[in-house]
Amino acid sequence: MTDSAKTRPVYRNIHVTQIVRYRLPPAGIVSILHRVSGVLMFVLLPFVVWMLDASLTSEISYDSFTNVFAAGVGVLPAWFVKLVTLGLLWGYLFHFIAGVRHLWMDATHSVSKAQGHSSALVTLALSTALTLVLGAKLFGLY
């Protein structure tokens, strides 16, 4: 056995004190965030149904729908509604891009460590960039 193999730390059963030092690879981060985005979309499904219903029922309901983003609804301020909508946007974008990544990997049989690493970085960068662009539009920056 070489010296470099002896000095490399092995994490089998990670203790709570080791979690801070453990570095998850980008593919692992994408895997966890793919699950998180799926749960987020499921939990916010009633909000999505309300937004669809309010935006398509009539002109009056559409006006009240757009007013929610300007004045808020009930005790919730407008910035909070926009923040929830931004989280939903991130969930959809990330879940879609990560799903396309998985479909591409399945179709091309690209399962190498290097390809998984690079496609995970592309997934993270692309979803973050699209979320920032749509978030800037949502918050009225352009």
C-alpha positions as CSV (number, residue, x, y, z in Angstrom):
1,M,0.0,0.0,0.0
2,T,1.3,3.4,-0.9
3,D,1.9,6.3,1.6
4,S,-0.8,8.4,0.0
5,A,-3.4,5.7,0.5
6,K,-2.5,5.4,4.2
7,T,-2.9,9.1,4.9
8,R,-6.2,9.6,3.1
9,P,-9.1,9.8,5.5
10,V,-11.7,7.1,5.3
11,Y,-15.3,8.1,6.2
12,R,-17.4,5.1,6.9
13,N,-19.6,6.1,9.7
14,I,-19.5,9.8,9.9
15,H,-19.8,11.2,13.4
16,V,-21.6,14.4,14.1
17,T,-18.3,16.2,14.7
18,Q,-17.0,15.1,11.3
19,I,-19.9,16.4,9.3
20,V,-18.5,20.0,9.1
21,R,-15.2,18.7,7.6
22,Y,-16.8,16.3,5.1
23,R,-16.7,17.5,1.6
24,L,-19.5,16.2,-0.5
25,P,-18.8,16.0,-4.3
26,P,-20.8,18.2,-6.6
27,A,-22.7,15.1,-7.9
28,G,-23.8,14.4,-4.3
29,I,-24.9,18.0,-3.8
30,V,-27.0,17.8,-7.0
31,S,-28.5,14.5,-5.8
32,I,-29.6,16.0,-2.5
33,L,-30.8,19.2,-4.0
34,H,-32.8,17.3,-6.6
35,R,-34.7,15.6,-3.8
36,V,-35.1,18.9,-1.9
37,S,-36.5,20.6,-5.0
38,G,-38.9,17.7,-5.6
39,V,-40.2,18.0,-2.0
40,L,-40.4,21.8,-2.3
41,M,-42.5,21.5,-5.5
42,F,-44.8,19.0,-3.8
43,V,-45.3,21.1,-0.7
44,L,-45.9,24.2,-2.7
45,L,-48.4,22.5,-5.1
46,P,-51.4,24.2,-3.5
47,F,-49.7,27.6,-4.0
48,V,-49.2,26.7,-7.7
49,V,-52.8,25.7,-8.1
50,W,-54.0,28.9,-6.5
51,M,-51.7,31.0,-8.7
52,L,-53.0,29.2,-11.8
53,D,-56.6,29.5,-10.8
54,A,-56.2,33.2,-9.8
55,S,-54.4,34.1,-13.0
56,L,-56.8,32.4,-15.4
57,T,-60.3,32.8,-13.9
58,S,-61.1,36.3,-15.0
59,E,-59.6,39.7,-15.5
60,I,-60.6,40.7,-12.0
61,S,-59.0,37.7,-10.4
62,Y,-55.9,38.3,-12.5
63,D,-55.7,41.9,-11.2
64,S,-56.1,40.7,-7.6
65,F,-53.4,38.0,-8.3
66,T,-50.9,40.6,-9.6
67,N,-51.8,42.9,-6.6
68,V,-50.6,40.1,-4.3
69,F,-47.1,40.7,-5.6
70,A,-47.3,44.4,-5.1
71,A,-49.2,44.7,-1.7
72,G,-49.1,41.2,-0.2
73,V,-52.0,39.0,0.9
74,G,-53.5,38.9,4.4
75,V,-50.7,39.2,6.9
76,L,-48.0,38.1,4.4
77,P,-46.1,41.1,2.9
78,A,-45.4,41.2,-0.9
79,W,-41.6,40.5,-0.4
80,F,-42.5,37.2,1.3
81,V,-44.8,36.1,-1.5
82,K,-42.1,36.9,-4.0
83,L,-39.5,35.0,-1.9
84,V,-41.8,31.9,-1.9
85,T,-42.3,32.3,-5.6
86,L,-38.5,32.6,-6.1
87,G,-38.1,29.4,-4.1
88,L,-40.6,27.7,-6.3
89,L,-38.9,29.0,-9.4
90,W,-35.6,27.6,-8.2
91,G,-37.2,24.3,-7.4
92,Y,-38.7,23.9,-10.9
93,L,-35.6,25.1,-12.7
94,F,-33.2,22.9,-10.6
95,H,-35.4,19.9,-10.8
96,F,-35.9,20.2,-14.5
97,I,-32.1,20.8,-15.2
98,A,-31.1,17.9,-12.9
99,G,-33.7,15.7,-14.6
100,V,-32.3,16.5,-18.0
101,R,-28.9,15.7,-16.7
102,H,-30.1,12.3,-15.6
103,L,-31.8,11.7,-18.9
104,W,-28.7,12.6,-20.8
105,M,-26.5,10.4,-18.6
106,D,-28.9,7.5,-19.1
107,A,-29.2,8.0,-22.9
108,T,-25.4,8.4,-23.5
109,H,-24.2,6.0,-20.8
110,S,-22.0,8.8,-19.5
111,V,-21.3,7.5,-16.0
112,S,-17.7,8.4,-15.4
113,K,-16.6,10.3,-12.4
114,A,-15.2,13.2,-14.4
115,Q,-18.4,13.5,-16.5
116,G,-20.6,13.3,-13.4
117,H,-18.5,16.0,-11.7
118,S,-18.6,18.4,-14.7
119,S,-22.3,17.8,-15.4
120,A,-23.1,18.5,-11.7
121,L,-21.2,21.8,-11.9
122,V,-23.1,22.7,-15.0
123,T,-26.4,21.9,-13.4
124,L,-25.6,24.0,-10.3
125,A,-24.3,26.9,-12.4
126,L,-27.2,26.9,-14.9
127,S,-29.9,26.6,-12.3
128,T,-28.4,29.4,-10.2
129,A,-28.0,31.7,-13.2
130,L,-31.5,31.1,-14.4
131,T,-32.9,31.6,-10.9
132,L,-31.0,34.9,-10.5
133,V,-32.3,36.2,-13.9
134,L,-35.9,35.3,-13.2
135,G,-35.6,36.5,-9.6
136,A,-34.3,39.9,-10.8
137,K,-37.4,40.1,-13.1
138,L,-39.7,39.0,-10.2
139,F,-38.3,41.6,-7.9
140,G,-38.5,44.3,-10.6
141,L,-34.8,44.9,-11.2
142,Y,-35.4,45.1,-14.9
